[in-house]
Amino acid sequence: MTDLASIIIIIGCFAVGYFVVSHAISYYKKPRVTQREKSAQFEQWYDLAAYYRHVLGLEEHYSEDDLNRKYSELIEKYNATNLSSLDDEFRRLAEEKTKTINEAYRYLSLKTR
């Protein structure tokens, strides 16, 4: 009986050891984020801010008043009630543009705070 118990304990130790080693190897095989990748992620974020400024027609340095003014102008321009006489496709494009404008305003207004 003791031989069977010792065999079970040895098999259990091997199983636990295999589990620990395999997880350690998989941990060290994970790709690490390099400084170049971090800067690329920052550039993507920076490009997002530049894209949203372009959507609203803002300069690189803008005030909160400029942001609010441009936002209200564009929302009024693409308002669904003003475009109700247009075809369905044009109304759909205007709705997409309005969503993009709202997204840009939300992003840039949070960034200026």
N, CA, C and O atoms as a printed pandas DataFrame, in Angstrom:
     atom_number atom_name residue_name chain_id  residue_number  x_coord  y_coord  z_coord
0              1         N          MET        A               1    0.820   -1.192    0.000
1              2        CA          MET        A               1    0.000    0.000    0.000
2              3         C          MET        A               1    0.862    1.253    0.000
3              4         O          MET        A               1    0.518    2.264   -0.613
4              5         N          THR        A               2    1.982    1.169    0.694
5              6        CA          THR        A               2    2.853    2.337    0.741
6              7         C          THR        A               2    3.511    2.583   -0.606
7              8         O          THR        A               2    3.788    3.729   -0.959
8              9         N          ASP        A               3    3.766    1.509   -1.370
9             10        CA          ASP        A               3    4.355    1.696   -2.693
10            11         C          ASP        A               3    3.379    2.429   -3.611
11            12         O          ASP        A               3    3.795    3.293   -4.384
12            13         N          LEU        A               4    2.112    2.105   -3.541
13            14        CA          LEU        A               4    1.101    2.763   -4.362
14            15         C          LEU        A               4    0.956    4.234   -3.974
15            16         O          LEU        A               4    0.851    5.094   -4.848
16            17         N          ALA        A               5    0.950    4.527   -2.692
17            18        CA          ALA        A               5    0.839    5.918   -2.230
18            19         C          ALA        A               5    2.048    6.728   -2.667
19            20         O          ALA        A               5    1.905    7.876   -3.087
20            21         N          SER        A               6    3.228    6.148   -2.575
21            22        CA          SER        A               6    4.427    6.889   -2.974
22            23         C          SER        A               6    4.439    7.110   -4.488
23            24         O          SER        A               6    4.913    8.149   -4.948
24            25         N          ILE        A               7    3.931    6.163   -5.265
25            26        CA          ILE        A               7    3.853    6.337   -6.720
26            27         C          ILE        A               7    2.873    7.454   -7.054
27            28         O          ILE        A               7    3.141    8.264   -7.942
28            29         N          ILE        A               8    1.761    7.510   -6.367
29            30        CA          ILE        A               8    0.767    8.566   -6.600
30            31         C          ILE        A               8    1.355    9.927   -6.237
31            32         O          ILE        A               8    1.134   10.904   -6.952
32            33         N          ILE        A               9    2.094   10.001   -5.149
33            34        CA          ILE        A               9    2.718   11.257   -4.738
34            35         C          ILE        A               9    3.756   11.685   -5.762
35            36         O          ILE        A               9    3.832   12.867   -6.096
36            37         N          ILE        A              10    4.545   10.771   -6.261
37            38        CA          ILE        A              10    5.568   11.096   -7.263
38            39         C          ILE        A              10    4.916   11.576   -8.555
39            40         O          ILE        A              10    5.370   12.555   -9.147
40            41         N          ILE        A              11    3.860   10.900   -8.999
41            42        CA          ILE        A              11    3.147   11.317  -10.214
42            43         C          ILE        A              11    2.532   12.703  -10.015
43            44         O          ILE        A              11    2.563   13.533  -10.923
44            45         N          GLY        A              12    1.982   12.951   -8.844
45            46        CA          GLY        A              12    1.413   14.263   -8.541
46            47         C          GLY        A              12    2.472   15.347   -8.563
47            48         O          GLY        A              12    2.228   16.445   -9.063
48            49         N          CYS        A              13    3.653   15.049   -8.023
49            50        CA          CYS        A              13    4.744   16.037   -8.032
50            51         C          CYS        A              13    5.187   16.335   -9.455
51            52         O          CYS        A              13    5.449   17.488   -9.797
52            53         N          PHE        A              14    5.271   15.302  -10.287
53            54        CA          PHE        A              14    5.638   15.523  -11.683
54            55         C          PHE        A              14    4.581   16.351  -12.409
55            56         O          PHE        A              14    4.914   17.221  -13.215
56            57         N          ALA        A              15    3.327   16.084  -12.128
57            58        CA          ALA        A              15    2.241   16.832  -12.776
58            59         C          ALA        A              15    2.283   18.298  -12.367
59            60         O          ALA        A              15    2.140   19.184  -13.210
60            61         N          VAL        A              16    2.477   18.555  -11.085
61            62        CA          VAL        A              16    2.554   19.948  -10.607
62            63         C          VAL        A              16    3.779   20.628  -11.189
63            64         O          VAL        A              16    3.705   21.782  -11.611
64            65         N          GLY        A              17    4.904   19.930  -11.219
65            66        CA          GLY        A              17    6.124   20.498  -11.789
66            67         C          GLY        A              17    5.963   20.821  -13.259
67            68         O          GLY        A              17    6.398   21.877  -13.717
68            69         N          TYR        A              18    5.342   19.918  -14.002
69            70        CA          TYR        A              18    5.096   20.159  -15.422
70            71         C          TYR        A              18    4.193   21.375  -15.610
71            72         O          TYR        A              18    4.441   22.199  -16.490
72            73         N          PHE        A              19    3.164   21.489  -14.804
73            74        CA          PHE        A              19    2.241   22.628  -14.878
74            75         C          PHE        A              19    2.973   23.939  -14.622
75            76         O          PHE        A              19    2.791   24.910  -15.356
76            77         N          VAL        A              20    3.790   23.965  -13.593
77            78        CA          VAL        A              20    4.519   25.195  -13.241
78            79         C          VAL        A              20    5.504   25.564  -14.341
79            80         O          VAL        A              20    5.574   26.725  -14.742
80            81         N          VAL        A              21    6.252   24.609  -14.824
81            82        CA          VAL        A              21    7.248   24.890  -15.855
82            83         C          VAL        A              21    6.588   25.323  -17.158
83            84         O          VAL        A              21    7.069   26.254  -17.804
84            85         N          SER        A              22    5.505   24.677  -17.558
85            86        CA          SER        A              22    4.848   25.052  -18.812
86            87         C          SER        A              22    4.267   26.457  -18.731
87            88         O          SER        A              22    4.302   27.194  -19.716
88            89         N          HIS        A              23    3.737   26.836  -17.581
89            90        CA          HIS        A              23    3.218   28.196  -17.439
90            91         C          HIS        A              23    4.340   29.216  -17.385
91            92         O          HIS        A              23    4.186   30.327  -17.893
92            93         N          ALA        A              24    5.450   28.868  -16.788
93            94        CA          ALA        A              24    6.591   29.786  -16.757
94            95         C          ALA        A              24    7.129   30.007  -18.162
95            96         O          ALA        A              24    7.478   31.132  -18.521
96            97         N          ILE        A              25    7.200   28.955  -18.953
97            98        CA          ILE        A              25    7.684   29.089  -20.329
98            99         C          ILE        A              25    6.723   29.939  -21.145
99           100         O          ILE        A              25    7.155   30.808  -21.902
100          101         N          SER        A              26    5.427   29.698  -21.001
101          102        CA          SER        A              26    4.462   30.488  -21.765
102          103         C          SER        A              26    4.487   31.954  -21.323
103          104         O          SER        A              26    4.236   32.843  -22.137
104          105         N          TYR        A              27    4.783   32.215  -20.060
105          106        CA          TYR        A              27    4.871   33.597  -19.581
106          107         C          TYR        A              27    6.042   34.312  -20.252
107          108         O          TYR        A              27    5.904   35.457  -20.683
108          109         N          TYR        A              28    7.167   33.658  -20.341
109          110        CA          TYR        A              28    8.340   34.294  -20.923
110          111         C          TYR        A              28    8.294   34.338  -22.440
111          112         O          TYR        A              28    9.063   35.078  -23.053
112          113         N          LYS        A              29    7.413   33.566  -23.060
113          114        CA          LYS        A              29    7.255   33.627  -24.506
114          115         C          LYS        A              29    6.294   34.728  -24.939
115          116         O          LYS        A              29    6.189   35.024  -26.130
116          117         N          LYS        A              30    5.593   35.338  -23.985
117          118        CA          LYS        A              30    4.658   36.398  -24.335
118          119         C          LYS        A              30    5.425   37.562  -24.951
119          120         O          LYS        A              30    6.519   37.897  -24.497
120          121         N          PRO        A              31    4.860   38.172  -25.971
121          122        CA          PRO        A              31    5.544   39.317  -26.565
122          123         C          PRO        A              31    5.528   40.512  -25.612
123          124         O          PRO        A              31    4.493   40.849  -25.038
124          125         N          ARG        A              32    6.653   41.126  -25.457
125          126        CA          ARG        A              32    6.769   42.304  -24.604
126          127         C          ARG        A              32    6.579   43.561  -25.455
127          128         O          ARG        A              32    6.952   43.581  -26.628
128          129         N          VAL        A              33    6.015   44.578  -24.881
129          130        CA          VAL        A              33    5.811   45.835  -25.584
130          131         C          VAL        A              33    7.108   46.632  -25.495
131          132         O          VAL        A              33    7.554   46.997  -24.407
132          133         N          THR        A              34    7.699   46.894  -26.645
133          134        CA          THR        A              34    8.947   47.642  -26.675
134          135         C          THR        A              34    8.663   49.140  -26.641
135          136         O          THR        A              34    7.516   49.572  -26.758
136          137         N          GLN        A              35    9.712   49.911  -26.480
137          138        CA          GLN        A              35    9.565   51.368  -26.450
138          139         C          GLN        A              35    9.077   51.865  -27.809
139          140         O          GLN        A              35    8.302   52.818  -27.886
140          141         N          ARG        A              36    9.534   51.218  -28.877
141          142        CA          ARG        A              36    9.095   51.616  -30.219
142          143         C          ARG        A              36    7.592   51.377  -30.380
143          144         O          ARG        A              36    6.891   52.201  -30.968
144          145         N          GLU        A              37    7.101   50.259  -29.863
145          146        CA          GLU        A              37    5.665   49.977  -29.948
146          147         C          GLU        A              37    4.872   50.949  -29.097
147          148         O          GLU        A              37    3.784   51.372  -29.489
148          149         N          LYS        A              38    5.410   51.314  -27.919
149          150        CA          LYS        A              38    4.725   52.304  -27.086
150          151         C          LYS        A              38    4.637   53.635  -27.803
151          152         O          LYS        A              38    3.601   54.299  -27.752
152          153         N          SER        A              39    5.709   54.035  -28.469
153          154        CA          SER        A              39    5.674   55.308  -29.182
154          155         C          SER        A              39    4.729   55.223  -30.376
155          156         O          SER        A              39    4.090   56.213  -30.731
156          157         N          ALA        A              40    4.634   54.046  -31.001
157          158        CA          ALA        A              40    3.680   53.877  -32.108
158          159         C          ALA        A              40    2.251   53.995  -31.599
159          160         O          ALA        A              40    1.402   54.587  -32.265
160          161         N          GLN        A              41    1.975   53.431  -30.412
161          162        CA          GLN        A              41    0.648   53.563  -29.822
162          163         C          GLN        A              41    0.351   55.020  -29.505
163          164         O          GLN        A              41   -0.780   55.475  -29.680
164          165         N          PHE        A              42    1.357   55.759  -29.040
165          166        CA          PHE        A              42    1.165   57.186  -28.764
166          167         C          PHE        A              42    0.895   57.937  -30.057
167          168         O          PHE        A              42    0.048   58.829  -30.090
168          169         N          GLU        A              43    1.616   57.581  -31.134
169          170        CA          GLU        A              43    1.398   58.254  -32.409
170          171         C          GLU        A              43   -0.001   57.983  -32.932
171          172         O          GLU        A              43   -0.624   58.864  -33.525
172          173         N          GLN        A              44   -0.501   56.776  -32.721
173          174        CA          GLN        A              44   -1.871   56.488  -33.129
174          175         C          GLN        A              44   -2.850   57.342  -32.343
175          176         O          GLN        A              44   -3.824   57.843  -32.905
176          177         N          TRP        A              45   -2.602   57.515  -31.036
177          178        CA          TRP        A              45   -3.464   58.374  -30.223
178          179         C          TRP        A              45   -3.364   59.805  -30.707
179          180         O          TRP        A              45   -4.371   60.508  -30.797
180          181         N          TYR        A              46   -2.133   60.247  -31.024
181          182        CA          TYR        A              46   -1.939   61.607  -31.490
182          183         C          TYR        A              46   -2.633   61.809  -32.830
183          184         O          TYR        A              46   -3.239   62.853  -33.069
184          185         N          ASP        A              47   -2.544   60.808  -33.707
185          186        CA          ASP        A              47   -3.214   60.903  -34.991
186          187         C          ASP        A              47   -4.727   60.946  -34.822
187          188         O          ASP        A              47   -5.417   61.585  -35.615
188          189         N          LEU        A              48   -5.252   60.275  -33.801
189          190        CA          LEU        A              48   -6.682   60.318  -33.538
190          191         C          LEU        A              48   -7.108   61.737  -33.172
191          192         O          LEU        A              48   -8.134   62.225  -33.647
192          193         N          ALA        A              49   -6.323   62.393  -32.331
193          194        CA          ALA        A              49   -6.633   63.779  -31.981
194          195         C          ALA        A              49   -6.543   64.668  -33.215
195          196         O          ALA        A              49   -7.377   65.554  -33.403
196          197         N          ALA        A              50   -5.539   64.439  -34.058
197          198        CA          ALA        A              50   -5.403   65.235  -35.284
198          199         C          ALA        A              50   -6.579   64.973  -36.224
199          200         O          ALA        A              50   -7.082   65.894  -36.868
200          201         N          TYR        A              51   -7.013   63.723  -36.299
201          202        CA          TYR        A              51   -8.153   63.392  -37.157
202          203         C          TYR        A              51   -9.410   64.097  -36.662
203          204         O          TYR        A              51  -10.159   64.664  -37.459
204          205         N          TYR        A              52   -9.642   64.066  -35.370
205          206        CA          TYR        A              52  -10.836   64.720  -34.838
206          207         C          TYR        A              52  -10.763   66.230  -35.009
207          208         O          TYR        A              52  -11.788   66.869  -35.247
208          209         N          ARG        A              53   -9.582   66.811  -34.895
209          210        CA          ARG        A              53   -9.452   68.247  -35.164
210          211         C          ARG        A              53   -9.791   68.532  -36.626
211          212         O          ARG        A              53  -10.431   69.536  -36.939
212          213         N          HIS        A              54   -9.359   67.648  -37.508
213          214        CA          HIS        A              54   -9.661   67.811  -38.931
214          215         C          HIS        A              54  -11.166   67.690  -39.190
215          216         O          HIS        A              54  -11.718   68.438  -39.997
216          217         N          VAL        A              55  -11.822   66.762  -38.518
217          218        CA          VAL        A              55  -13.268   66.577  -38.692
218          219         C          VAL        A              55  -14.006   67.853  -38.315
219          220         O          VAL        A              55  -14.946   68.260  -38.998
220          221         N          LEU        A              56  -13.580   68.480  -37.231
221          222        CA          LEU        A              56  -14.258   69.697  -36.780
222          223         C          LEU        A              56  -13.693   70.957  -37.420
223          224         O          LEU        A              56  -14.243   72.041  -37.224
224          225         N          GLY        A              57  -12.604   70.840  -38.184
225          226        CA          GLY        A              57  -12.025   72.003  -38.843
226          227         C          GLY        A              57  -11.293   72.916  -37.885
227          228         O          GLY        A              57  -11.337   74.138  -38.032
228          229         N          LEU        A              58  -10.623   72.341  -36.909
229          230        CA          LEU        A              58   -9.899   73.131  -35.910
230          231         C          LEU        A              58   -8.410   73.155  -36.210
231          232         O          LEU        A              58   -7.873   72.249  -36.847
232          233         N          GLU        A              59   -7.756   74.205  -35.741
233          234        CA          GLU        A              59   -6.299   74.293  -35.819
234          235         C          GLU        A              59   -5.696   73.410  -34.742
235          236         O          GLU        A              59   -6.412   72.839  -33.919
236          237         N          GLU        A              60   -4.353   73.301  -34.753
237          238        CA          GLU        A              60   -3.701   72.449  -33.757
238          239         C          GLU        A              60   -3.895   72.993  -32.347
239          240         O          GLU        A              60   -4.103   72.230  -31.404
240          241         N          HIS        A              61   -3.825   74.307  -32.207
241          242        CA          HIS        A              61   -4.055   74.930  -30.902
242          243         C          HIS        A              61   -5.405   75.641  -30.970
243          244         O          HIS        A              61   -5.567   76.608  -31.714
244          245         N          TYR        A              62   -6.346   75.171  -30.210
245          246        CA          TYR        A              62   -7.704   75.703  -30.249
246          247         C          TYR        A              62   -8.184   75.942  -28.823
247          248         O          TYR        A              62   -7.684   75.347  -27.869
248          249         N          SER        A              63   -9.161   76.822  -28.707
249          250        CA          SER        A              63   -9.750   77.084  -27.392
250          251         C          SER        A              63  -11.060   76.323  -27.276
251          252         O          SER        A              63  -11.568   75.769  -28.251
252          253         N          GLU        A              64  -11.584   76.311  -26.083
253          254        CA          GLU        A              64  -12.863   75.626  -25.868
254          255         C          GLU        A              64  -13.992   76.341  -26.597
255          256         O          GLU        A              64  -14.952   75.707  -27.037
256          257         N          ASP        A              65  -13.878   77.667  -26.726
257          258        CA          ASP        A              65  -14.883   78.420  -27.475
258          259         C          ASP        A              65  -14.864   78.050  -28.961
259          260         O          ASP        A              65  -15.914   77.907  -29.588
260          261         N          ASP        A              66  -13.647   77.894  -29.519
261          262        CA          ASP        A              66  -13.539   77.461  -30.915
262          263         C          ASP        A              66  -14.171   76.099  -31.110
263          264         O          ASP        A              66  -14.877   75.869  -32.092
264          265         N          LEU        A              67  -13.919   75.200  -30.181
265          266        CA          LEU        A              67  -14.468   73.849  -30.248
266          267         C          LEU        A              67  -15.994   73.890  -30.224
267          268         O          LEU        A              67  -16.648   73.247  -31.045
268          269         N          ASN        A              68  -16.551   74.633  -29.299
269          270        CA          ASN        A              68  -18.015   74.717  -29.187
270          271         C          ASN        A              68  -18.632   75.371  -30.423
271          272         O          ASN        A              68  -19.683   74.940  -30.897
272          273         N          ARG        A              69  -17.978   76.412  -30.945
273          274        CA          ARG        A              69  -18.500   77.118  -32.114
274          275         C          ARG        A              69  -18.507   76.214  -33.343
275          276         O          ARG        A              69  -19.517   76.120  -34.041
276          277         N          LYS        A              70  -17.383   75.549  -33.608
277          278        CA          LYS        A              70  -17.297   74.650  -34.773
278          279         C          LYS        A              70  -18.275   73.479  -34.645
279          280         O          LYS        A              70  -18.896   73.063  -35.624
280          281         N          TYR        A              71  -18.398   72.964  -33.435
281          282        CA          TYR        A              71  -19.336   71.854  -33.212
282          283         C          TYR        A              71  -20.759   72.279  -33.523
283          284         O          TYR        A              71  -21.476   71.572  -34.232
284          285         N          SER        A              72  -21.173   73.414  -33.008
285          286        CA          SER        A              72  -22.555   73.854  -33.243
286          287         C          SER        A              72  -22.797   74.165  -34.720
287          288         O          SER        A              72  -23.886   73.905  -35.231
288          289         N          GLU        A              73  -21.793   74.720  -35.417
289          290        CA          GLU        A              73  -21.946   74.987  -36.846
290          291         C          GLU        A              73  -22.146   73.693  -37.636
291          292         O          GLU        A              73  -23.025   73.609  -38.493
292          293         N          LEU        A              74  -21.326   72.693  -37.341
293          294        CA          LEU        A              74  -21.410   71.445  -38.100
294          295         C          LEU        A              74  -22.672   70.653  -37.763
295          296         O          LEU        A              74  -23.269   70.038  -38.647
296          297         N          ILE        A              75  -23.077   70.663  -36.507
297          298        CA          ILE        A              75  -24.305   69.956  -36.140
298          299         C          ILE        A              75  -25.500   70.615  -36.812
299          300         O          ILE        A              75  -26.411   69.925  -37.268
300          301         N          GLU        A              76  -25.505   71.927  -36.879
301          302        CA          GLU        A              76  -26.599   72.626  -37.555
302          303         C          GLU        A              76  -26.591   72.316  -39.058
303          304         O          GLU        A              76  -27.647   72.172  -39.674
304          305         N          LYS        A              77  -25.412   72.217  -39.630
305          306        CA          LYS        A              77  -25.289   71.935  -41.064
306          307         C          LYS        A              77  -25.801   70.539  -41.412
307          308         O          LYS        A              77  -26.464   70.359  -42.434
308          309         N          TYR        A              78  -25.497   69.549  -40.566
309          310        CA          TYR        A              78  -25.888   68.166  -40.841
310          311         C          TYR        A              78  -27.110   67.719  -40.042
311          312         O          TYR        A              78  -27.314   66.518  -39.862
312          313         N          ASN        A              79  -27.916   68.646  -39.566
313          314        CA          ASN        A              79  -29.100   68.317  -38.790
314          315         C          ASN        A              79  -30.103   67.566  -39.662
315          316         O          ASN        A              79  -30.308   67.913  -40.825
316          317         N          ALA        A              80  -30.715   66.551  -39.098
317          318        CA          ALA        A              80  -31.640   65.703  -39.861
318          319         C          ALA        A              80  -32.879   66.470  -40.324
319          320         O          ALA        A              80  -33.414   66.169  -41.391
320          321         N          THR        A              81  -33.342   67.444  -39.556
321          322        CA          THR        A              81  -34.535   68.192  -39.970
322          323         C          THR        A              81  -34.226   69.085  -41.171
323          324         O          THR        A              81  -35.100   69.320  -42.005
324          325         N          ASN        A              82  -32.997   69.582  -41.266
325          326        CA          ASN        A              82  -32.632   70.396  -42.431
326          327         C          ASN        A              82  -32.483   69.546  -43.685
327          328         O          ASN        A              82  -32.651   70.044  -44.799
328          329         N          LEU        A              83  -32.172   68.276  -43.509
329          330        CA          LEU        A              83  -31.926   67.392  -44.643
330          331         C          LEU        A              83  -33.069   66.415  -44.889
331          332         O          LEU        A              83  -32.868   65.391  -45.543
332          333         N          SER        A              84  -34.245   66.702  -44.386
333          334        CA          SER        A              84  -35.370   65.761  -44.502
334          335         C          SER        A              84  -35.841   65.597  -45.939
335          336         O          SER        A              84  -36.433   64.570  -46.270
336          337         N          SER        A              85  -35.597   66.578  -46.802
337          338        CA          SER        A              85  -36.053   66.486  -48.186
338          339         C          SER        A              85  -35.110   65.667  -49.063
339          340         O          SER        A              85  -35.421   65.401  -50.224
340          341         N          LEU        A              86  -33.977   65.270  -48.527
341          342        CA          LEU        A              86  -33.003   64.521  -49.310
342          343         C          LEU        A              86  -33.354   63.041  -49.385
343          344         O          LEU        A              86  -34.223   62.547  -48.666
344          345         N          ASP        A              87  -32.656   62.358  -50.267
345          346        CA          ASP        A              87  -32.816   60.919  -50.450
346          347         C          ASP        A              87  -32.352   60.176  -49.194
347          348         O          ASP        A              87  -31.612   60.727  -48.379
348          349         N          ASP        A              88  -32.792   58.917  -49.043
349          350        CA          ASP        A              88  -32.431   58.108  -47.876
350          351         C          ASP        A              88  -30.924   57.933  -47.743
351          352         O          ASP        A              88  -30.384   57.964  -46.637
352          353         N          GLU        A              89  -30.251   57.751  -48.866
353          354        CA          GLU        A              89  -28.797   57.549  -48.820
354          355         C          GLU        A              89  -28.085   58.788  -48.289
355          356         O          GLU        A              89  -27.152   58.670  -47.495
356          357         N          PHE        A              90  -28.510   59.957  -48.712
357          358        CA          PHE        A              90  -27.887   61.181  -48.230
358          359         C          PHE        A              90  -28.186   61.425  -46.749
359          360         O          PHE        A              90  -27.335   61.912  -46.005
360          361         N          ARG        A              91  -29.409   61.080  -46.333
361          362        CA          ARG        A              91  -29.729   61.207  -44.906
362          363         C          ARG        A              91  -28.887   60.265  -44.064
363          364         O          ARG        A              91  -28.447   60.623  -42.972
364          365         N          ARG        A              92  -28.662   59.054  -44.577
365          366        CA          ARG        A              92  -27.819   58.093  -43.870
366          367         C          ARG        A              92  -26.379   58.609  -43.764
367          368         O          ARG        A              92  -25.749   58.481  -42.714
368          369         N          LEU        A              93  -25.866   59.186  -44.839
369          370        CA          LEU        A              93  -24.521   59.759  -44.800
370          371         C          LEU        A              93  -24.444   60.928  -43.825
371          372         O          LEU        A              93  -23.443   61.098  -43.129
372          373         N          ALA        A              94  -25.503   61.732  -43.776
373          374        CA          ALA        A              94  -25.542   62.853  -42.845
374          375         C          ALA        A              94  -25.593   62.354  -41.401
375          376         O          ALA        A              94  -24.979   62.953  -40.518
376          377         N          GLU        A              95  -26.312   61.275  -41.158
377          378        CA          GLU        A              95  -26.349   60.699  -39.803
378          379         C          GLU        A              95  -24.975   60.171  -39.395
379          380         O          GLU        A              95  -24.556   60.345  -38.251
380          381         N          GLU        A              96  -24.268   59.521  -40.336
381          382        CA          GLU        A              96  -22.921   59.035  -40.034
382          383         C          GLU        A              96  -21.980   60.198  -39.742
383          384         O          GLU        A              96  -21.165   60.131  -38.822
384          385         N          LYS        A              97  -22.096   61.258  -40.525
385          386        CA          LYS        A              97  -21.263   62.441  -40.307
386          387         C          LYS        A              97  -21.578   63.065  -38.949
387          388         O          LYS        A              97  -20.672   63.509  -38.243
388          389         N          THR        A              98  -22.850   63.099  -38.584
389          390        CA          THR        A              98  -23.241   63.637  -37.279
390          391         C          THR        A              98  -22.660   62.794  -36.154
391          392         O          THR        A              98  -22.203   63.337  -35.149
392          393         N          LYS        A              99  -22.671   61.466  -36.311
393          394        CA          LYS        A              99  -22.070   60.602  -35.290
394          395         C          LYS        A              99  -20.579   60.870  -35.154
395          396         O          LYS        A              99  -20.048   60.916  -34.044
396          397         N          THR        A             100  -19.906   61.046  -36.287
397          398        CA          THR        A             100  -18.474   61.338  -36.260
398          399         C          THR        A             100  -18.203   62.679  -35.599
399          400         O          THR        A             100  -17.250   62.815  -34.832
400          401         N          ILE        A             101  -19.031   63.663  -35.892
401          402        CA          ILE        A             101  -18.875   64.988  -35.287
402          403         C          ILE        A             101  -19.080   64.904  -33.781
403          404         O          ILE        A             101  -18.311   65.484  -33.015
404          405         N          ASN        A             102  -20.116   64.184  -33.352
405          406        CA          ASN        A             102  -20.354   64.025  -31.912
406          407         C          ASN        A             102  -19.197   63.313  -31.219
407          408         O          ASN        A             102  -18.795   63.689  -30.118
408          409         N          GLU        A             103  -18.671   62.292  -31.867
409          410        CA          GLU        A             103  -17.541   61.555  -31.313
410          411         C          GLU        A             103  -16.306   62.446  -31.197
411          412         O          GLU        A             103  -15.594   62.411  -30.193
412          413         N          ALA        A             104  -16.063   63.241  -32.231
413          414        CA          ALA        A             104  -14.917   64.156  -32.218
414          415         C          ALA        A             104  -15.077   65.203  -31.119
415          416         O          ALA        A             104  -14.128   65.505  -30.395
416          417         N          TYR        A             105  -16.274   65.746  -31.003
417          418        CA          TYR        A             105  -16.512   66.755  -29.965
418          419         C          TYR        A             105  -16.328   66.169  -28.571
419          420         O          TYR        A             105  -15.709   66.792  -27.708
420          421         N          ARG        A             106  -16.861   64.980  -28.353
421          422        CA          ARG        A             106  -16.737   64.325  -27.051
422          423         C          ARG        A             106  -15.264   64.076  -26.714
423          424         O          ARG        A             106  -14.826   64.333  -25.593
424          425         N          TYR        A             107  -14.505   63.576  -27.690
425          426        CA          TYR        A             107  -13.097   63.262  -27.465
426          427         C          TYR        A             107  -12.287   64.521  -27.183
427          428         O          TYR        A             107  -11.499   64.565  -26.238
428          429         N          LEU        A             108  -12.488   65.546  -28.011
429          430        CA          LEU        A             108  -11.690   66.763  -27.867
430          431         C          LEU        A             108  -12.112   67.571  -26.640
431          432         O          LEU        A             108  -11.276   68.230  -26.022
432          433         N          SER        A             109  -13.385   67.530  -26.281
433          434        CA          SER        A             109  -13.814   68.263  -25.084
434          435         C          SER        A             109  -13.257   67.623  -23.829
435          436         O          SER        A             109  -12.922   68.327  -22.876
436          437         N          LEU        A             110  -13.150   66.293  -23.805
437          438        CA          LEU        A             110  -12.521   65.630  -22.663
438          439         C          LEU        A             110  -11.033   65.915  -22.615
439          440         O          LEU        A             110  -10.444   66.003  -21.537
440          441         N          LYS        A             111  -10.425   66.059  -23.786
441          442        CA          LYS        A             111   -8.987   66.303  -23.851
442          443         C          LYS        A             111   -8.638   67.717  -23.388
443          444         O          LYS        A             111   -7.554   67.931  -22.844
444          445         N          THR        A             112   -9.539   68.692  -23.592
445          446        CA          THR        A             112   -9.238   70.063  -23.205
446          447         C          THR        A             112   -9.443   70.301  -21.718
447          448         O          THR        A             112   -8.976   71.306  -21.181
448          449         N          ARG        A             113  -10.128   69.399  -21.056
449          450        CA          ARG        A             113  -10.389   69.612  -19.619
450          451         C          ARG        A             113   -9.187   69.332  -18.792
451          452         O          ARG        A             113   -9.236   69.461  -17.569
